[in-house]
Amino acid sequence: MPRGRKKTVNLTIEEQLDAVEIQIMEEETKLKELKAKKKELIAKKEEEKVSRLLEVINSSDKNIDDVIQMLSQPTQQ
């Protein structure tokens, strides 16, 4: 079944350049949004790690100062 001919739009070079500039600006905006979301997700991931660490410390018989002291001591091999 024939579909017919595609319509061709004859844009000038200036119009094509304008269209490309608009696409570039849109993609840059998307990139900025994605970078902001990435930064937000990294911060949430770090918060989860800290929360897990505090849970482990609270469930142990040690307090935060004890853990800091333990981690500050050089390891012996």
TIRO-2110 file (N, C-alpha, C; in Angstrom, 1 decimal):
// TIRO-2110
0.8, -1.2, 0.0, N, 1, A
0.0, 0.0, 0.0, CA, 1, A
0.9, 1.2, 0.0, C, 1, A
0.8, 2.1, -1.0, N, 2, A
1.7, 3.3, -1.1, CA, 2, A
1.4, 4.3, 0.1, C, 2, A
2.4, 4.8, 0.6, N, 3, A
2.3, 5.8, 1.7, CA, 3, A
2.3, 7.2, 1.2, C, 3, A
2.7, 7.5, 0.0, N, 4, A
2.8, 8.8, -0.5, CA, 4, A
4.2, 9.4, -0.3, C, 4, A
4.4, 10.5, -0.8, N, 5, A
5.8, 11.1, -0.7, CA, 5, A
6.0, 11.9, 0.6, C, 5, A
7.2, 11.8, 1.0, N, 6, A
7.5, 12.6, 2.2, CA, 6, A
7.6, 14.1, 1.8, C, 6, A
7.1, 14.9, 2.7, N, 7, A
7.3, 16.3, 2.4, CA, 7, A
8.7, 16.8, 2.8, C, 7, A
9.3, 17.5, 1.9, N, 8, A
10.6, 18.0, 2.2, CA, 8, A
10.5, 19.5, 2.5, C, 8, A
11.2, 19.8, 3.6, N, 9, A
11.2, 21.2, 4.0, CA, 9, A
12.5, 21.8, 3.6, C, 9, A
12.5, 22.8, 2.9, N, 10, A
13.7, 23.5, 2.4, CA, 10, A
14.0, 24.6, 3.4, C, 10, A
14.9, 24.4, 4.3, N, 11, A
15.3, 25.4, 5.3, CA, 11, A
16.6, 26.1, 4.8, C, 11, A
16.6, 27.3, 5.1, N, 12, A
17.9, 28.0, 4.7, CA, 12, A
19.0, 27.6, 5.7, C, 12, A
20.2, 27.9, 5.3, N, 13, A
21.3, 27.5, 6.2, CA, 13, A
21.2, 28.2, 7.5, C, 13, A
20.7, 29.5, 7.5, N, 14, A
20.5, 30.3, 8.7, CA, 14, A
19.5, 29.6, 9.6, C, 14, A
18.4, 29.1, 9.0, N, 15, A
17.4, 28.4, 9.8, CA, 15, A
17.9, 27.1, 10.4, C, 15, A
18.7, 26.4, 9.6, N, 16, A
19.3, 25.2, 10.1, CA, 16, A
20.2, 25.5, 11.3, C, 16, A
21.0, 26.5, 11.1, N, 17, A
21.9, 26.9, 12.2, CA, 17, A
21.1, 27.3, 13.5, C, 17, A
20.0, 28.0, 13.3, N, 18, A
19.2, 28.4, 14.5, CA, 18, A
18.6, 27.1, 15.1, C, 18, A
18.2, 26.2, 14.3, N, 19, A
17.6, 24.9, 14.9, CA, 19, A
18.7, 24.1, 15.6, C, 19, A
19.9, 24.1, 15.1, N, 20, A
21.0, 23.4, 15.8, CA, 20, A
21.3, 24.1, 17.1, C, 20, A
21.4, 25.4, 17.1, N, 21, A
21.7, 26.2, 18.3, CA, 21, A
20.6, 25.9, 19.4, C, 21, A
19.4, 25.8, 19.0, N, 22, A
18.3, 25.5, 19.9, CA, 22, A
18.5, 24.1, 20.5, C, 22, A
18.8, 23.2, 19.6, N, 23, A
19.0, 21.8, 20.1, CA, 23, A
20.2, 21.7, 21.1, C, 23, A
21.3, 22.5, 20.8, N, 24, A
22.4, 22.5, 21.7, CA, 24, A
22.0, 23.1, 23.0, C, 24, A
21.3, 24.2, 23.1, N, 25, A
20.9, 24.8, 24.3, CA, 25, A
20.0, 23.8, 25.1, C, 25, A
19.1, 23.1, 24.4, N, 26, A
18.2, 22.1, 25.1, CA, 26, A
19.1, 21.0, 25.7, C, 26, A
20.0, 20.5, 25.0, N, 27, A
20.9, 19.4, 25.5, CA, 27, A
21.7, 19.9, 26.6, C, 27, A
22.2, 21.1, 26.6, N, 28, A
23.0, 21.6, 27.7, CA, 28, A
22.2, 21.7, 29.0, C, 28, A
20.9, 22.1, 28.8, N, 29, A
20.0, 22.2, 29.9, CA, 29, A
19.8, 20.8, 30.5, C, 29, A
19.6, 19.9, 29.7, N, 30, A
19.4, 18.5, 30.1, CA, 30, A
20.6, 18.0, 30.9, C, 30, A
21.8, 18.3, 30.3, N, 31, A
23.1, 17.9, 31.0, CA, 31, A
23.2, 18.5, 32.3, C, 31, A
22.9, 19.8, 32.5, N, 32, A
23.0, 20.5, 33.8, CA, 32, A
22.0, 19.8, 34.8, C, 32, A
20.8, 19.5, 34.3, N, 33, A
19.9, 18.8, 35.2, CA, 33, A
20.4, 17.4, 35.6, C, 33, A
21.0, 16.7, 34.7, N, 34, A
21.5, 15.4, 35.0, CA, 34, A
22.6, 15.5, 36.0, C, 34, A
23.5, 16.4, 35.8, N, 35, A
24.6, 16.6, 36.7, CA, 35, A
24.1, 17.0, 38.1, C, 35, A
23.1, 17.8, 38.2, N, 36, A
22.5, 18.2, 39.5, CA, 36, A
21.9, 16.9, 40.2, C, 36, A
21.2, 16.1, 39.4, N, 37, A
20.6, 14.9, 39.9, CA, 37, A
21.7, 13.9, 40.4, C, 37, A
22.8, 13.8, 39.7, N, 38, A
23.9, 13.0, 40.0, CA, 38, A
24.5, 13.4, 41.4, C, 38, A
24.7, 14.7, 41.5, N, 39, A
25.2, 15.3, 42.7, CA, 39, A
24.3, 15.0, 43.9, C, 39, A
23.0, 15.1, 43.7, N, 40, A
22.0, 14.8, 44.7, CA, 40, A
22.1, 13.4, 45.1, C, 40, A
22.1, 12.5, 44.2, N, 41, A
22.2, 11.0, 44.5, CA, 41, A
23.4, 10.6, 45.2, C, 41, A
24.6, 11.2, 44.8, N, 42, A
25.8, 10.9, 45.6, CA, 42, A
25.7, 11.4, 47.0, C, 42, A
25.1, 12.5, 47.2, N, 43, A
24.9, 13.0, 48.6, CA, 43, A
24.0, 12.1, 49.4, C, 43, A
22.9, 11.6, 48.8, N, 44, A
22.1, 10.7, 49.5, CA, 44, A
22.8, 9.4, 49.8, C, 44, A
23.6, 8.9, 48.9, N, 45, A
24.4, 7.7, 49.1, CA, 45, A
25.3, 7.8, 50.3, C, 45, A
26.0, 9.0, 50.4, N, 46, A
26.8, 9.3, 51.5, CA, 46, A
26.0, 9.3, 52.8, C, 46, A
24.9, 9.9, 52.8, N, 47, A
24.0, 10.0, 54.0, CA, 47, A
23.7, 8.6, 54.4, C, 47, A
23.3, 7.7, 53.5, N, 48, A
23.0, 6.3, 53.8, CA, 48, A
24.2, 5.6, 54.5, C, 48, A
25.4, 5.9, 54.0, N, 49, A
26.6, 5.2, 54.6, CA, 49, A
26.8, 5.7, 56.0, C, 49, A
26.6, 7.0, 56.2, N, 50, A
26.8, 7.5, 57.6, CA, 50, A
25.7, 7.0, 58.5, C, 50, A
24.5, 6.9, 58.0, N, 51, A
23.4, 6.4, 58.8, CA, 51, A
23.7, 4.9, 59.2, C, 51, A
24.2, 4.1, 58.2, N, 52, A
24.5, 2.7, 58.5, CA, 52, A
25.6, 2.6, 59.5, C, 52, A
26.6, 3.5, 59.4, N, 53, A
27.7, 3.5, 60.3, CA, 53, A
27.3, 3.8, 61.7, C, 53, A
26.4, 4.8, 61.9, N, 54, A
25.9, 5.2, 63.2, CA, 54, A
25.0, 4.1, 63.8, C, 54, A
24.3, 3.4, 62.9, N, 55, A
23.5, 2.2, 63.4, CA, 55, A
24.4, 1.2, 64.0, C, 55, A
25.5, 0.9, 63.3, N, 56, A
26.4, -0.2, 63.8, CA, 56, A
27.1, 0.3, 65.1, C, 56, A
27.5, 1.5, 65.1, N, 57, A
28.1, 2.0, 66.3, CA, 57, A
27.1, 2.0, 67.5, C, 57, A
25.9, 2.4, 67.3, N, 58, A
24.9, 2.4, 68.4, CA, 58, A
24.5, 1.0, 68.8, C, 58, A
24.6, 0.0, 67.9, N, 59, A
24.3, -1.3, 68.3, CA, 59, A
25.4, -2.0, 69.0, C, 59, A
26.6, -1.4, 68.9, N, 60, A
27.8, -2.0, 69.6, CA, 60, A
27.9, -1.5, 71.0, C, 60, A
28.9, -2.0, 71.8, N, 61, A
29.1, -1.4, 73.1, CA, 61, A
30.0, -0.3, 73.1, C, 61, A
30.3, 0.3, 72.0, N, 62, A
31.3, 1.4, 71.9, CA, 62, A
30.5, 2.7, 71.6, C, 62, A
31.1, 3.8, 72.0, N, 63, A
30.6, 5.1, 71.7, CA, 63, A
31.4, 5.7, 70.5, C, 63, A
31.0, 6.8, 70.0, N, 64, A
31.6, 7.4, 68.9, CA, 64, A
33.1, 7.7, 69.1, C, 64, A
33.3, 8.2, 70.3, N, 65, A
34.7, 8.6, 70.7, CA, 65, A
35.6, 7.4, 70.7, C, 65, A
35.1, 6.2, 71.1, N, 66, A
35.9, 5.0, 71.1, CA, 66, A
36.2, 4.6, 69.7, C, 66, A
35.2, 4.7, 68.8, N, 67, A
35.4, 4.3, 67.4, CA, 67, A
36.4, 5.2, 66.7, C, 67, A
36.3, 6.5, 67.0, N, 68, A
37.3, 7.5, 66.5, CA, 68, A
38.7, 7.2, 66.9, C, 68, A
38.8, 6.9, 68.2, N, 69, A
40.1, 6.5, 68.7, CA, 69, A
40.7, 5.3, 68.1, C, 69, A
39.8, 4.2, 67.9, N, 70, A
40.3, 3.0, 67.3, CA, 70, A
40.7, 3.3, 65.8, C, 70, A
40.0, 4.1, 65.1, N, 71, A
40.3, 4.3, 63.7, CA, 71, A
41.5, 5.2, 63.6, C, 71, A
41.8, 6.0, 64.6, N, 72, A
42.9, 7.0, 64.5, CA, 72, A
44.3, 6.3, 64.8, C, 72, A
44.2, 5.2, 65.4, N, 73, A
45.5, 4.5, 65.8, CA, 73, A
46.1, 3.8, 64.5, C, 73, A
47.4, 3.9, 64.4, N, 74, A
48.0, 3.2, 63.2, CA, 74, A
47.8, 1.7, 63.3, C, 74, A
47.6, 1.1, 62.2, N, 75, A
47.4, -0.4, 62.2, CA, 75, A
48.8, -1.0, 62.3, C, 75, A
48.8, -2.1, 63.0, N, 76, A
50.1, -2.9, 63.2, CA, 76, A
49.9, -4.2, 62.4, C, 76, A
51.0, -4.5, 61.7, N, 77, A
51.0, -5.7, 60.8, CA, 77, A
51.8, -6.8, 61.4, C, 77, A
END
